[in-house]
Amino acid sequence: MLKIIALGFEQGEIQPNENYIFAIHKPGVTEGMTNKEYYKKCRSFAEDADVILLKNKQENLAEDEVVILYSAYSNSTPIFGVGTPISSPLVGAVYSNAFLTVDDVIDHLNVHYLPQL
């Protein structure tokens, strides 16, 4: 199973799938942690993921989403943009690939990532 973190998505936008575990990240849920604890949690969250999905229609990224993207990028975790337009050229530069829909991402993962498991 692939572990996928979805940034910018709401519950119901991504359908459950038997081959993937989706975690929809909600920015700013610190649950009484210190800033350092939350930073480490975000980094760990990103480092445990096999793939990151980022919804392109976001106006601004939350600070914790930036930490997750940076950590994933630094760890060579694939980052896929979903939707149009790309929110910023800088964010688009970290994408491994971009897709119009989540279904397109799933098709891509089925062909190029699942056979490797």
C-alpha positions as CSV (number, residue, x, y, z in Angstrom):
1,M,0.0,0.0,0.0
2,L,1.1,3.5,-0.8
3,K,0.8,6.2,1.9
4,I,-0.4,9.5,0.3
5,I,-0.7,12.9,2.0
6,A,-3.2,15.2,0.4
7,L,-2.8,18.9,0.9
8,G,-5.6,21.4,0.1
9,F,-8.3,18.7,-0.2
10,E,-11.5,18.3,1.8
11,Q,-13.1,15.0,3.0
12,G,-15.0,13.5,0.1
13,E,-12.9,14.9,-2.7
14,I,-10.7,11.7,-2.6
15,Q,-12.4,8.4,-2.8
16,P,-11.1,5.4,-0.7
17,N,-9.0,2.9,-2.6
18,E,-7.8,-0.5,-1.5
19,N,-4.2,0.2,-2.8
20,Y,-3.7,3.5,-1.1
21,I,-3.9,5.1,2.3
22,F,-4.9,8.7,2.0
23,A,-4.3,11.3,4.8
24,I,-5.9,14.6,4.2
25,H,-3.8,17.2,6.1
26,K,-5.6,20.0,7.8
27,P,-3.3,23.0,8.5
28,G,-2.8,24.4,11.9
29,V,-4.2,21.5,14.0
30,T,-1.5,21.8,16.8
31,E,-3.4,20.0,19.6
32,G,-1.5,21.9,22.3
33,M,1.9,21.1,21.0
34,T,4.8,23.5,21.0
35,N,5.9,25.0,17.7
36,K,9.0,22.7,17.7
37,E,6.9,19.6,18.3
38,Y,4.5,20.5,15.5
39,Y,7.4,21.2,13.1
40,K,8.8,17.8,13.9
41,K,5.4,16.2,13.4
42,C,5.0,17.8,10.0
43,R,8.5,16.7,8.9
44,S,7.9,13.1,10.2
45,F,4.5,13.1,8.4
46,A,6.2,14.0,5.1
47,E,9.1,11.6,5.5
48,D,6.7,8.7,6.1
49,A,4.7,9.4,2.9
50,D,5.2,7.6,-0.4
51,V,3.5,10.4,-2.4
52,I,2.3,14.0,-1.7
53,L,-0.7,15.4,-3.6
54,L,-1.2,19.2,-3.7
55,K,-4.4,20.8,-4.9
56,N,-3.4,23.6,-7.3
57,K,-6.3,25.9,-6.6
58,Q,-5.0,27.0,-3.2
59,E,-4.4,30.8,-2.8
60,N,-1.7,30.5,-0.2
61,L,0.0,27.6,1.4
62,A,-0.1,27.3,5.2
63,E,3.2,27.2,7.0
64,D,2.8,23.6,7.9
65,E,2.0,22.7,4.3
66,V,5.3,24.5,3.3
67,V,7.2,22.3,5.8
68,I,5.6,19.2,4.5
69,L,6.4,20.1,0.8
70,Y,9.9,21.1,1.7
71,S,10.5,17.9,3.7
72,A,9.0,15.7,1.0
73,Y,11.1,17.4,-1.7
74,S,14.3,17.1,0.4
75,N,13.5,13.4,0.9
76,S,12.9,12.9,-2.9
77,T,9.3,11.9,-2.3
78,P,7.2,12.4,-5.4
79,I,5.0,15.5,-5.3
80,F,2.0,15.6,-7.6
81,G,0.0,18.7,-8.4
82,V,-3.7,18.2,-9.0
83,G,-6.0,20.6,-10.9
84,T,-5.4,23.8,-12.8
85,P,-4.0,26.4,-12.7
86,I,-0.8,25.8,-10.9
87,S,-0.9,28.0,-7.8
88,S,2.6,29.5,-8.4
89,P,5.5,28.8,-10.7
90,L,7.7,28.2,-7.6
91,V,5.4,25.5,-6.3
92,G,5.1,24.0,-9.8
93,A,8.9,23.7,-9.9
94,V,8.8,21.1,-7.1
95,Y,6.2,18.9,-8.7
96,S,7.4,15.5,-10.0
97,N,4.3,15.6,-12.2
98,A,0.9,17.4,-12.6
99,F,-2.5,16.0,-13.3
100,L,-6.0,17.4,-13.9
101,T,-7.8,15.1,-11.5
102,V,-7.2,12.7,-8.6
103,D,-8.4,9.9,-10.8
104,D,-5.5,10.7,-13.2
105,V,-3.1,10.5,-10.3
106,I,-4.5,7.1,-9.3
107,D,-4.2,5.8,-12.9
108,H,-0.5,7.0,-13.0
109,L,0.2,5.4,-9.6
110,N,-1.4,2.1,-10.7
111,V,0.9,1.9,-13.8
112,H,4.1,3.3,-12.4
113,Y,4.2,2.8,-8.6
114,L,2.1,-0.3,-7.7
115,P,4.0,-2.8,-9.9
116,Q,7.1,-1.9,-7.8
117,L,5.5,-3.1,-4.5
